[in-house]
Amino acid sequence: MTATSAALEHGARPARGRNVIAVASGKGGVGKTWFAITLAHALARGGRRTLLFDGDLGLANVDIQLGLMPERDLDGVIAGRTTLRQSVVPYPTAGFDIVAGEPAELMDTLERIGAEILPHAG
């Protein structure tokens, strides 16, 4: 029996509303993307509305691992070319949505924004 099923047996109710689960590690190559995709799939199969947000600013690859080529991504949101809502891509195979990161373009955008902001700081 899992902790969740035990809590539900004792009268606890599942959380309502919006919940955020972050998957993070300071080390690369430990399976964060695989775990996040698997977790999103499990939540969606359990009837939860699920958005997998790839916020990895250096090596975003959820879209690659899922075989998607989204027209809009996190880079476009940060650069102001699109809204976050417009960059949500359905992944109907598993029943959840994603917001893809775009590592190379995103890093270029962040560097450009930083260069524009820093001269005016202070």
N, C-alpha and C positions, 0 to 999 in steps of 0.2 A: 504494500500500500504506500502510495506517495504521500508527502506532506500535504499536498493540495487536496487529495481525495479524503484524507483523514480529517482535515479542517472542514470540508464540505459535509462529511458525515456528522460532525458535531454542531451543525447548524450555521456554520459560516457561509456567507453568501459570496459568490464571485464578485469581483470588483466591477462596478458599472462605470460607464463613461470611457474616457480615453486613458490609456496606459502607455507608458514608454518603457521599452526594454533596450538598454544599450549594450552592445557587444564591443569590448575594447581590450587592447593589450598593447604594451609598449614594444612587444617583440613581433616581428614579421614571421610569416610562415607557420603559425600555430593553429590555423584552421578557423579564423574568425569569420571569413566569408562563407565557408562551408557551413559552419554552425548557424550563422544568421539566416542563410537560405533554408536550412533544415527546420529551424525554429519557426520562420515565417510560414513554411508549408504546413507544419504541425498545427499552428494556431489557426490557419485558414481552414484546414480539415476539421478542426474542432468548432467551426462556425464563427470564429472571430474575424471581424473585418481587419485586414492586416496590410500595412504599408511598410515595405522594406526600403529604408532610406540609406543609401550608400554614401556616407559622409567621409569616407577615407580620402583625404585630400592629396595623398601621394600615389596610392596604388589602387584606386577604385576599380573593381572588376566584377561586381555582381552582374551587370548586364552581359558581360563577356561569358561568365560561367553559365548564365541562363540562355545564351544564344540569341540575345536581343540586340538590336541596333536602334536605340531610341533617337528620335529626331530632336528631342529637347532633354537637357540634363542640368545638373547642379551648376555647371559653369554658366549656362545661360541665365539662370536665376541670379547668381551673384553679379553677373555683368549687366543685369537689368534688361536683357533681351526677351525674357519670358517670366511668367509667374511660377511659383512653386506648384500651384494647382495644375497649370498647363504642362508641367514636366512629369506629372504622374503617368506611368506607363502600366497598363494592365498586363498581368502575366496569367492568362486564363488557364493554362495547363495546371497550375497549382492553386489557383483561386486567390492570389494576392496581387497587390500592386507594388511597383518599385519607383523610386527616384534614383536615377543613375548618376554616378559621379563621372567626370571626364578628366582623368588625371593630368595629362599634359596641358590641355587648354585651361583647366581650372587653375593650375599653378601659375601659368602665365597671367591669367586674369588677376589673381590675388597679388602677384608681384606688381602688376601695373597699378592696381588700386592703392597698394601700399606706397608706391612711388609718388602717386598723386596726393596722398594724404600727408605723408611725413614732412614734406617741405612746409606745410601749413600748420603743423603741430607746434605747440609751445609758445 
